[in-house]
Each structure stands twice: as structure tokens, then as C-alpha cells.
Amino acid sequence: SGPPLIGRIIRKSNLFSIAKSSDQKISYPVYFQLLIADANHAISVVLWNSCCKEYFYSLKLNDVIVIKNYRIRNEYQSKNNIEIAINPSNPKAIIRILDVESAPIDSDLIPPRMKFRLIYSNELIHLPDDT
């Protein structure tokens, strides 16, 4: 775990199941992904298991969040990039939504609101020509 991360949520996935019939130990065998960004960079954040129950409905696009007690690891699907792993234990991650309108924090730390929307390449064919 490194220093607290601050970023704006610019993408949020659906919940994905990782349930296996042989695995009875995990109460919530699911995950979802966020893409958070600051003014210069974006990184994938993956929330695992019971963290999904705690955060899936409370985290929204454009929320500015602070993440503590995370792990940095190779991406779950590609292994070529890193991601931030949010786990329910070892260490138990903490995510806090910042109230950027009234919080007395340094405005240089608040990531700007994005003027674009990131999409997957398979969504391109469904967009109008003028976007």
C-alpha cells in the first residue's frame, strides 16, 4: 500500500461474477472496475468480493475519491499493466468520496472534470457519425 490516491471516477463497469461451483469460501464472488484519473494519468481500480457490496451503489461517475490501504498488482486480465486492487482484508481498503464543493482541500489536488467520455472500441459502431 502506498500513499492515499485521489482521482475522479471516469468509468465504472458492471458487476462481474467469478463464482465457481467448487469455491464455497467466498461469500461475494464478484468484482467491478473503476477507471480513475487526475489531470495527467488514469489507472484501473478493481474492487473485489464484499467491497462490491460496500461500494458498488455508492460510487458514481465524476465522484472524486480518496483510496487508502490498496494493493498495486499486475492487471487481472492482461498482466501487461498495473491496477489498484481494493480488497476486503489484508489490508482492508478504505474509499472515501470527497465533497469537492465544500471540502477545504487544496484545489490543485482535485482532478478536473473530464470533457470527454471514454468508450470501448466495440461501442464505436453504435455512436452517431457526428460524435
LINZI-V391655 format. One record per residue. N is the residue number from 1. PHI is phi in whole degrees, 0 to 359 (* if undefined). PSI is psi in radians with two decimals (999 if undefined). BURIAL is 1 if it has 24 or more other C-alpha atoms within 12 Angstrom, else 0. Layout:
# LINZI-V391655
n->(N,N)
phi->(PHI,PHI)
psi->(PSI,PSI)
burial->(BURIAL,BURIAL)
This chain:
# LINZI-V391655
n->(1,2,3,4,5,6,7,8,9,10,11,12,13,14,15,16,17,18,19,20,21,22,23,24,25,26,27,28,29,30,31,32,33,34,35,36,37,38,39,40,41,42,43,44,45,46,47,48,49,50,51,52,53,54,55,56,57,58,59,60,61,62,63,64,65,66,67,68,69,70,71,72,73,74,75,76,77,78,79,80,81,82,83,84,85,86,87,88,89,90,91,92,93,94,95,96,97,98,99,100,101,102,103,104,105,106,107,108,109,110,111,112,113,114,115,116,117,118,119,120,121,122,123,124,125,126,127,128,129,130,131)
phi->(*,253,293,304,258,239,200,262,286,248,203,221,272,281,282,238,270,237,291,233,297,276,255,258,282,266,289,233,279,221,208,215,241,240,244,247,217,247,292,240,221,228,213,280,237,245,257,248,54,292,297,296,299,286,241,302,275,270,270,235,304,76,296,261,236,245,243,234,61,253,239,258,211,294,303,301,261,253,66,266,235,256,218,263,260,250,246,284,201,54,269,285,286,232,238,235,274,273,271,289,285,243,286,277,240,300,296,292,276,278,295,292,292,288,262,221,235,282,225,280,298,287,273,301,292,264,271,297,297,271,260)
psi->(2.36,-2.78,2.81,2.47,2.43,2.27,2.80,2.35,2.06,-0.13,2.50,2.26,3.09,3.04,2.46,2.42,2.44,0.42,2.43,2.49,-0.44,-0.20,1.78,-0.08,-0.48,2.11,-0.60,1.42,1.15,2.89,2.83,2.82,2.56,2.66,2.08,2.66,2.66,-2.82,-0.32,-0.50,2.81,2.60,2.60,2.39,2.19,2.17,2.25,2.55,-2.19,-0.25,-0.50,-0.76,-0.68,-0.61,-0.29,-0.82,-0.29,-0.43,2.25,2.77,2.45,-0.05,2.47,2.18,2.73,2.28,2.25,2.71,0.91,2.99,2.53,2.23,2.99,2.55,2.46,-0.69,-0.58,-0.49,-0.05,-0.27,3.00,2.82,2.84,2.13,2.24,1.95,2.70,-0.19,2.90,1.01,2.77,2.05,2.68,2.24,2.27,2.34,2.21,2.39,1.57,-0.30,-0.66,-0.08,2.32,1.16,2.79,2.12,-0.36,-0.36,-0.31,2.10,2.48,2.67,2.29,2.46,0.16,2.94,2.16,2.41,2.80,2.68,-0.55,-0.18,-0.26,-0.65,-0.29,0.00,2.55,2.72,-0.47,0.19,999)
burial->(0,0,0,0,1,1,1,1,1,1,1,1,1,0,1,0,0,0,0,0,0,0,0,0,0,0,0,1,1,1,1,1,1,1,1,1,1,1,0,0,0,1,1,1,1,1,1,1,1,0,1,1,0,0,1,1,0,0,1,0,1,1,1,1,1,1,1,1,1,1,1,1,0,0,0,0,0,0,0,0,0,0,1,1,1,1,1,1,0,0,0,0,1,1,1,0,1,1,0,1,0,0,0,0,0,0,0,0,0,1,1,1,0,1,0,0,0,0,0,0,0,0,0,0,0,0,0,0,0,0,0)
